[in-house]
Amino acid sequence: MKVEQAILAQLEGSAAVVALVGTRVYQLKLKQNTTFPAIRVQMIDEFHDHHFRGRSKLSRSRVQIDSYGTETGTSDPYAAVQDVA
């Protein structure tokens, strides 16, 4: 399992996250006309460690997680996005 898939599974399994965004946790790109708030997870980079015999099975990954919100009436969109973050 790749690291971004593991992060998606953790977010989708978290009761606190589900309470804020429901099932709107996406990998790489948001669906068109998505309802907000939502979360997007994207792999930015993956570094593989090497040793004298070549590439090791260990790697380090950099993953970006974005939270999206929308401006609605009197609610503060920044506060809503900060809650999701």
Sequence and secondary structure as in RCSB ss.txt:
>XXXX:A:sequence
MKVEQAILAQLEGSAAVVALVGTRVYQLKLKQNTTFPAIRVQMIDEFHDHHFRGRSKLSRSRVQIDSYGTETGTS
DPYAAVQDVA
>XXXX:A:secstr
  HHHHHHHHHHT HHHHHHHTT EEESS  TT  SSEEEEEEEEEEEEEETTEEEEEEEEEEEEEEE    TTS
 HHHHHHHH 
